[in-house]
């Protein structure tokens, strides 16, 4: 991969990471808590608990994405970015533009998904 492309992906990944970290900081600063005395009935409490659980799942997804971004940035530094972890071929630029943290080329990813569907 050309240096210009690597620089573009480095900036894109770092920007995505910064945005996710800012979202996490705002969530923590929001001091999310659940006090049963704040809700006059069980429906309000249940609704709030569901919202908190949903936010928790979102935060976990963001945490995993940050880890993938960190891995991609490390690959850029080690000149390994853009190589398929399965077959070793280059991952297409269009695929990396759509998913900069992609670890597999489109053929290997398609094969992985086919196997996952078969396994259930």
Long-range contacts (C-beta under 8 A, 24 or more apart in sequence): 1-81, 1-82, 1-90, 5-82, 5-93, 6-76, 6-81, 6-82, 9-72, 9-76, 9-81, 9-82, 9-96, 9-100, 10-73, 10-76, 12-100, 13-69, 13-72, 13-73, 13-76, 13-100, 13-101, 14-73, 16-65, 16-69, 16-100, 17-66, 17-69, 17-70, 17-73, 20-62, 20-65, 20-66, 20-69, 21-66, 23-62, 24-59, 24-62, 24-63, 27-55, 27-59, 65-101, 68-101, 69-100, 69-101, 71-101, 72-100, 72-101, 84-108, 86-112
